[in-house]
Amino acid sequence: MTRRSLAMPRMFAALLCLVPAWALGQEAVGTLVGTPRVINTSPGDQMDPHVSGEWVVYTNQPARDVSEIRYHHLPTGVDLPIPTGGGLDSLADIQGAQVVFTRTRLTDATNHVYRFDARLGGLAEELAPRPGTDRRTPTVGGHTVAWQDVALGDSALSPEIHVYNQDTQALTRLTADASVDRTPAVSEDGRAVVWSKCATSVDGCDIWAARELPAGYQIRQLTGAEGEETQPDTNGQVVVYVSRAWVHGVLESDIAWTSLEGGEAHRLSLPGTDTNPSISGPLIAFEHWDAASPAPNYDIHLYDLRTQRIYRLTETPANESLSDISFGADGQVRLTWAMRQNGEYNVYAYEFRLPVNCHEAPGTQSAQTVCATPGNRQLLGVLQVTSSAGQPVPVSTPISGQGTGVVCVDNGHGGPAASSGWVWLGEGVAVDPHDFTRVPAGVARKVPLQGSCPLSAQAQGPEGGSFRVRLYGPRVCEMAAQDATFQPTEVRQGEKLRSEHLGIRFARAGGSRYFVRAGDESGVAWR
């Protein structure tokens, strides 16, 4: 993944937790549970983060004349620098434990591409050294590293795309023209490369792709004159990009995608500006600017191609940008971004899981059944309450959830049973003293949830009477199968958002195509 932009912690808006009674029968679908993480907030700028599995890499600039790449291991929190060798390092990408980045040599101000193994450590090595090159913005996937070389054209405004096969050590030039070829991205298996080809540095942009074949690369144009298409990324089957075009008389900047084999293009129609997409597996992460919000800024959004559900992952007064996403084979998803705070950029991450195979129909489990066997429902909050002499004092804990939850009161847990008590969810009463009279052993009750609020309880009656309160959220499908090290602390709800057809079959209809032999550094095209 090779997204280049900039980015914040997250906050929930204070919402009422209880909604009208008609919502009680609605089980939430598209529930996302996750945990935010701080990667680096030290003095200076930390920016341009990229993620693959358990690893995050980013550029660290603690001072104006210092620039290094750091690599961060999410499970352990270990965060280390790559030795710079006296240069200025920036613009890193990662796949697995492979790190690639740009190193600017201070002796001659030239730029070179280096490779580093985050598991082994040690020193970085330069890839395919050649005299007279100026290489930047490398990206890696599988055995392939791609970059742009700005020294091959007549000026730095005419960079060309190269790919390097780490297995065969073959260097291949994919482009050789006066166009501006930039922002390459490589699929995780290393067999597809996408980039943006522009007529000038500011316009005339289309998306191109190269498929690796046994003897070389088949290259084809994927978009045409329908708009300006930039910032591509690919998962090996789909290319996602920014499409800037007139739609129904309005100039829109939207997230769009199409198959690497060409065909119908799709876009997300959201009010405002969308930018900087990255894709991993079926998930697209991007930044969205909502001009209608009280404090307009870029927030991170997620779109699931399988379910056509969109999630808003950040919600702060600051801009989140330079996001990148990694979808693991185990279903674990990691996302990183940078955020500007107090005049400096910091790096954050978010780990989450999406529901899969969640087929329980609304209302099929009674509240009593959930309290006895919660299964794979997320435990949103727990309170232990004991009555004391004098004025009763409530205890409270913050919770956040959406959909239909279940409150479980276990009377007598932790001591003798309480004769009476209260449970509140936000400002609404979930359990009152009358419930203790009717069901002395405890209460099980469905409650509607909507956002963040306190879960509170108070025991009444003789001193020492105790009960426990458990609050469960909606089913989170196969979350129970995850390992115990993942402890989600936030809940996000998805909304259905169907993509629109752009009515374009440009690539299938015969966009420009050519073939380049593997190892050919001249850029000669074979039609």
BELRA-V338816 format. One record per run of one state. SS is the DSSP state (A for helix, B for strand, O for the rest). FROM is the first residue (numbers start at 1). LEN is the number of residues. If there is no record, write none. Layout:
BEGIN
<<SS FROM LEN> <SS FROM LEN>>
END
This chain:
BEGIN
<<O 1 13> <B 14 1> <O 15 6> <A 21 5> <O 26 5> <B 31 10> <O 41 4> <B 45 8> <O 53 2> <B 55 9> <O 64 2> <B 66 8> <O 74 5> <B 79 3> <O 82 6> <B 88 8> <O 96 2> <B 98 7> <O 105 6> <B 111 7> <O 118 7> <B 125 2> <O 127 8> <B 135 7> <O 142 2> <B 144 6> <O 150 10> <B 160 6> <O 166 5> <B 171 3> <O 174 6> <B 180 7> <O 187 5> <B 192 7> <O 199 6> <B 205 9> <O 214 2> <B 216 6> <O 222 6> <B 228 7> <O 235 3> <B 238 10> <O 248 2> <B 250 10> <O 260 6> <B 266 2> <O 268 5> <B 273 8> <O 281 2> <B 283 7> <O 290 8> <B 298 7> <O 305 4> <B 309 4> <O 313 7> <B 320 8> <O 328 5> <B 333 9> <O 342 2> <B 344 11> <O 355 12> <A 367 6> <O 373 4> <B 377 10> <O 387 8> <B 395 17> <O 412 5> <B 417 1> <O 418 2> <B 420 6> <O 426 2> <B 428 4> <O 432 1> <A 433 6> <O 439 3> <B 442 19> <O 461 5> <B 466 10> <O 476 1> <A 477 5> <O 482 8> <B 490 4> <O 494 1> <B 495 2> <O 497 3> <B 500 2> <O 502 4> <A 506 5> <O 511 2> <B 513 5> <O 518 8> <B 526 1> <O 527 1>>
END
